[in-house]
C-alpha cells in the first residue's frame, strides 16, 4: 500500500511538471484585508511562461467529469460563468459588502502549452473584509 502511494505521488509530480521540470502553478495577487464597499482587484497568473491561460471560470458544475476539456472550443465542460482573462492574467474585480472572512474559491483555469497540450488548474483566494480604513 505504501509503495503504491509513493508511485502515485511520483506520477502526480511527473504530470504536474512541464518539460523543463518547472511545476505549473497559479500565483494570486490580492490584498488580504479590504475595507467594506471598497473595490477589490485580484490578479491570477501562471508561474510558468511555457503555459498560457486560455479561459477561467467560477461556479462550475460539480460532477466527476468536471475537468473534461472541449479542445475544439477550448472550454471546460460544465463551466459557464467566465472570468476576464487579459494578457495571460485572470483579472477579478468586485466590491465586498459583508464583513468578516471571505473566500473567492472554485476558480477553474484552462491552460494551454503550444498547439495541443491542455491542463485544468484550480485556484482561489481568501481575504478579510473590515470596517473603516485599511493600512497596507
N, C-alpha and C positions, 0 to 999 in steps of 0.2 A: 504493500500500500504506500509506504513512504517513497520507494523508488519510483512508483507510478506518478506520485505527486510531484517529485523532483523533475521527472521527464516532462510533465505538463507545464511546469514553471519554465523550464528551459525552452520548450516550444513557444510558449507565450512570449517570452523575452525575444526569441528569434523573430517572430512575426510582428512584434511591435517596434522593431528597429528598421531603419531604412538600409539601403545597400551600403551606405557609408558607415553604418554602425551607430548612427546617432538616433536616439529614441525620439519618436514622434509624439509630442505633447502639445497641449494648448496652454498658452500663458494668458492670464487675465489681469488687466489694469483697471482698477476701480477703487475709489475711496472706501475704506472700511467703516467709516462713520459719516453719515449725512444728516442734514437738517430736514425736518418735515417740510413738505412743499418746496423743497429745493430740487432743481434738475440734477439728475444723476447721469453721468456719461461713463459707460463701460466699453472697453475695447478688448477683444479676444483675438489672438493671433497665434500662428504656429511657431514653434521653436526651430523648425527645420525648413530651410528655404527651398528644399527639393520638392516639398509638398505645397499645393495651393488650396486655399479654402474656396470651394465652389459654391456651396449653399449652406445655410444654417437654419435650424428650425427650433421651435419650442412647442410644448404641449402636444407631443406626438402620441399616437395611439399606443397603448400598452398591449403588445402581443408577442408571441415567440419569434416572429419573423420581422420584428420592428427595424432591424438593421439591414434589410434587403434593399439593395441598390438597383434602381432602374437606370442602367447605363445609357440607354438611348436618350432619355430626357434629363439625365444627371440629377436625379431626385432620390429621396429615401422613401420607400413605401410606407404609407401610414402617417406621413408627416405633411401637414398642410400650411400651418402658420409659420411663415418665413420671416427670418430676421434680415436686417440690412447688411449686406456684405459689400465693402468697397476697398480696393487696393489690397486684397488678401487679408483683410481685417473685418471682423464682425463688430459693428457699431450698434450699441444699445443705449437709448436714452429714455428715461422715464422719470416721473415725479411721484415719490412715495408719499402717501397720505396717512399711514398708520405708524404709530410709534412702536419701538422695540426691535428685536432681532428679526431679520427677514432674509429670504433666500430667493435668488433667481436661478432656479435649477432646471434640470432636464433639457439642456440645450444639446441638440444633436447636430454635428458638423460633418458635412460631406467633403472629404479631402481627395485631391487628385494629384497623381505624380505622372508626369509625361503624358503619354497618349491614353493608356487604358488601365492604369493601376489606381484603384479606388479604396478608400477606407472610411469608416464612420467612427468618429470620436465623440465622446460625451463630455460636457463641461457644465459649469455653473459657478455661482459665487454667492457669498454671504456678506451681509452688511448690517449695520445698526442704524436705525432712524431715531434721532433725538430731537428734543425741542430746544430752540434757541440757537446761539452761534456755535459753530464747529471750528475748532482750531486745528489746522493741518500743517 
